[in-house]
Amino acid sequence: MSEATIDRTINRTNAAAHDMAHQVGDAANQAGAAVREAGRKIGAAASDLGQHAYRKGADATQDVARRVEEQPLSAVMVAAGIGFVAGLLFSRR
């Protein structure tokens, strides 16, 4: 092989390595962007889920408060029953 052929082969190899490095960098940038977008979507979904859970909890609290106002004796009896059962369970060591 002549020296010119070896030089051309080295130059082509260097150019190919340079192109591959750029392609790998571009792929890494695209992967990073995809991960960031997925993280943003997950964060938004988690926020929506948290807001939904908060609303459901607030609705349940209002429902319980309304029922206690409508039937205070029943509410006291239920609370006493729950307390009695909890006392039995915790007193058995």
Residue, then its C-alpha position, 0 to 999 in steps of 0.5 A: m500500500s502506498e503512503a497516499t493510500i494510507d493517508r486517504t484511509i486515515n483521513r476517511t477514518n477520522a472523518a467517519a469517527h467525527d461524523m459518528a461523534h456528531q450523530v451520537g451527540d445528536a441522539a443524546n440530545q434527542a434522548g435528553a429532550a424526550v426524557r425532559e418532556a416525559g418528566r414534564k408530562i408525569g409532573a402534570a399528571a401527578s399534579d392533576l391527580g393530587q388536585h383531584a384527590y384534594r377535591k375528593g377529600a374536601d367533598a368527603t369532609q363536607d359530606v361527613a359534616r353535613r351528615v353529622e349536622e343532620q343526624p347528630l345522635s347517630a354520629v355520636m353513636v357511630a363515633a362511640g362504637i368506633g372508639f369502643v372497638a379501637g379500645l378493645l383492639f389496643s387493650r389486648r396486648 
